[in-house]
């Protein structure tokens, strides 16, 4: 990828939360507890993903480049993520 490859660090707190939730799933005392932790993991991963999209957009990545990462078109990437980066260039 081009301009979105800036060496800006990942949100360490968000990444830590994802790791903690993975551990929580493995330590869950029941299937329902593991399912609940899996739901929280999905939500945390989605939040991290949106943060990363906003970050690479701020660094200059195009919607076409982001679409390529997801195997979709520029328009598909915009539809999926535009609200997350509203107000960004």
C-alpha positions as CSV (number, residue, x, y, z in Angstrom):
1,X,0.0,0.0,0.0
2,X,1.1,3.6,-0.6
3,X,0.6,6.6,1.5
4,X,-1.2,4.9,4.3
5,X,1.9,3.0,5.3
6,X,3.1,5.7,7.7
7,X,4.7,4.3,10.9
8,X,2.0,5.4,13.2
9,X,1.5,3.0,16.1
10,X,-1.6,1.0,16.6
11,X,-3.8,2.0,19.6
12,X,-2.1,0.0,22.3
13,X,-5.1,0.1,24.6
14,X,-7.4,-1.2,22.0
15,X,-5.0,-3.9,21.0
16,X,-4.6,-4.9,24.7
17,X,-8.3,-5.2,25.0
18,X,-8.5,-7.6,22.0
19,X,-5.7,-9.8,23.5
20,X,-7.5,-9.8,26.9
21,X,-10.7,-10.9,25.4
22,X,-9.0,-13.7,23.4
23,X,-7.6,-14.9,26.8
24,X,-11.1,-14.6,28.4
25,X,-12.6,-16.8,25.7
26,X,-10.0,-19.5,26.5
27,X,-10.6,-19.3,30.2
28,X,-14.4,-19.1,30.1
29,X,-16.0,-21.5,32.5
30,X,-18.9,-22.2,30.1
31,X,-19.9,-22.1,26.5
32,X,-22.2,-19.1,27.2
33,X,-19.4,-17.2,28.9
34,X,-17.2,-17.9,25.9
35,X,-19.9,-16.7,23.6
36,X,-20.3,-13.5,25.6
37,X,-16.6,-12.9,25.5
38,X,-16.6,-13.6,21.7
39,X,-19.2,-11.0,21.2
40,X,-17.2,-8.4,23.2
41,X,-14.1,-9.5,21.1
42,X,-15.9,-8.8,17.9
43,X,-17.0,-5.4,19.1
44,X,-13.5,-4.5,20.2
45,X,-11.9,-5.8,17.0
46,X,-14.5,-3.8,14.9
47,X,-13.6,-0.6,16.9
48,X,-9.9,-1.2,16.3
49,X,-10.6,-1.8,12.6
50,X,-12.5,1.6,12.4
51,X,-9.7,3.3,14.2
52,X,-7.1,1.9,11.8
53,X,-9.2,2.9,8.7
54,X,-9.5,6.4,10.0
55,X,-5.7,6.4,10.7
56,X,-4.7,5.3,7.3
57,X,-7.1,7.7,5.7
58,X,-5.5,10.5,7.7
59,X,-2.1,9.3,6.5
60,X,-3.3,9.6,2.9
61,X,-4.5,6.1,1.9
62,X,-7.1,6.2,-0.8
63,X,-10.4,4.4,-0.7
64,X,-9.2,2.3,-3.6
65,X,-6.2,1.1,-1.5
66,X,-8.5,0.4,1.5
67,X,-10.9,-1.5,-0.8
68,X,-8.0,-3.6,-2.1
69,X,-7.2,-4.7,1.4
70,X,-10.8,-5.9,1.8
71,X,-11.1,-7.3,-1.7
72,X,-13.7,-4.8,-2.7
73,X,-14.0,-1.7,-4.7
74,X,-13.4,1.9,-3.8
75,X,-17.2,2.3,-3.5
76,X,-17.5,-0.8,-1.3
77,X,-14.8,0.6,1.1
78,X,-16.5,4.0,1.2
79,X,-19.9,2.4,2.0
80,X,-18.4,0.3,4.7
81,X,-16.2,2.8,6.5
82,X,-17.1,6.4,5.4
83,X,-19.2,7.1,8.5
84,X,-16.2,6.1,10.7
85,X,-14.0,8.7,9.1
86,X,-16.6,11.3,8.4
87,X,-14.9,14.7,8.3
88,X,-11.6,13.3,7.2
89,X,-10.1,14.0,3.8
